[in-house]
């Protein structure tokens, strides 16, 4: 009989589980990456991420604000405009996102497929 005790089963690190629960959702990483350069107005953010709907962008921004990665700021205007910026916690993602980008350039450069030389 197989041993399925906690000592013999590998478990995913809690921190990794929390990261991928948030960043595993479609668009989240692209939103954070877009905000790395500084505050962005809602309309400009939507244009910067082709394919995202206003509703989805709004939902993701609310979620990111809820966990403390971004701040929503209202520009009094006129016209009234809303912009978003990363918090210190959000900006701290920069090295990790840059590293993921470098990884993708090396291993997923061939149309999203790992080149054969990297496969086992």
BAZA-195502 format. One record per residue (C-alpha): residue in three letters; x, y, z. Coordinates in steps of 0.001 Angstrom, whole numbers, plus 524288, in hexadecimal, padded with zeros to 5 digits. Example, Ala and Ser with C-alpha at 12.3 -4.5 7.8 and 13.67 -1.06 7.14 Angstrom:
# BAZA-195502
ALA8300C7EE6C81E78 SER835667FBDC81BE4 
END
This chain:
# BAZA-195502
UNK800008000080000 UNK8051A80D7D7FC5D UNK8090D816DA8070A UNK8016082385805AA UNK805AA829E081246 UNK808AA8385F8129A UNK817178353781430 UNK8179E82DD280745 UNK80ED98369F7FF1D UNK8147B843027F95E UNK80C3D84EFD7FB72 UNK80C2385BC37F43A UNK811EF866FD7FBE1 UNK8073486FBC80180 UNK80DA687C067FC15 UNK80E158765D7EE5E UNK7FFEE872547EF77 UNK7FC118804A7F320 UNK8042C886397E815 UNK7FE6C87D697DDB5 UNK7F0AE87EE77E329 UNK7F1F088D597DFDE UNK7FB4B88D7D7D43C UNK7F5D7881177CE48 UNK7E9C7888927CA35 UNK7E98B88D6B7BC52 UNK7EDCF89BA07BA8B UNK7F2EE89DDC7C867 UNK8015589D087C4DF UNK7FF828A5A27B8ED UNK7F8A28AFFA7C0F0 UNK803658B0407CB26 UNK80DEF8B0597C0A5 UNK8074B8BBBB7B9BB UNK806B78C38B7C651 UNK8154E8C1A37C908 UNK818928CDC87C11E UNK80FD98D67D7C984 UNK801A58DA827CB2D UNK7F8A38D76B7BFCE UNK7EAD38DC337BD13 UNK7E0588D1D47BBB3 UNK7DE208D42F7AD26 UNK7ECBA8D3CC7AA48 UNK7EE248C75A7B21F UNK7E3408C1067AA58 UNK7E9B58C4FE79D88 UNK7F6CF8BFC47A236 UNK7F12C8B21A7A452 UNK7EA8F8AD90797C1 UNK7DF258A475799B6 UNK7DB8F8A8197A7AB UNK7CDB88ACE77A9BE UNK7CA708B8B17B21B UNK7C3538AFE77BBAD UNK7CEC08A6757BD03 UNK7D8788B19C7BE87 UNK7CFF68B7CC7C8E4 UNK7CE998AAD27D024 UNK7DD3E8A81D7CFE0 UNK7E0808B5F67D435 UNK7D7218B4C77DFB5 UNK7DD418A7CD7E36A UNK7EB158AD477E293 UNK7E70E8B90C7EABA UNK7E0BA8AFE27F48C UNK7ED718A88D7F6E3 UNK7F53C8B52D7F797 UNK7FCE58B4A97EAD2 UNK7F6D18C0A57E479 UNK7F0748CD737E840 UNK7E50C8D3BC7E126 UNK7E6228E2737DFD3 UNK7DB968EBA17DAE4 UNK7E0338F79D7D359 UNK7D657902527D64F UNK7D6BB9078A7C877 UNK7CF6290BF97C12F UNK7CE41902537BB53 UNK7CD888F8AC7C683 UNK7D7A18EDF77C431 UNK7DBCA8E2237CBFC UNK7E9B58DD587CC3B UNK7F05D8D1F97D2CB UNK7FDFF8D08E7D843 UNK8058E8C5D67DEF9 UNK808038C6257ED8B UNK815398C2D27F35E UNK810C38B49E7F3CE UNK80CF68B5187E576 UNK819C38BB6A7E16F UNK820FF8B0A67E8B6 UNK81C168A73C7DE36 UNK824D88ADD77D403 UNK830B38A4D67D54C UNK82831898A77D4D0 UNK820AA89D677C8D5 UNK82D3B8A1227C1D1 UNK832C7893B37C4B4 UNK8267888D377BF6E UNK827C0895817B328 UNK835E3891207B152 UNK831CC883097B37E UNK8271C884597A931 UNK830AE88A3179F62 UNK839B487E8D7A142 UNK83030873547A2A4 UNK82394877D079C16 UNK828E18801379107 UNK8245F876617869C UNK8160287A3A78600 UNK8136F8766D7941A UNK819E986926792B6 UNK8266B864EA79957 UNK830AA862B578EBB UNK8343F8545F78D1C UNK841F1856B57923B UNK83BFB8599479FB1 UNK832E684DD47A01A UNK83691840F27A628 
END
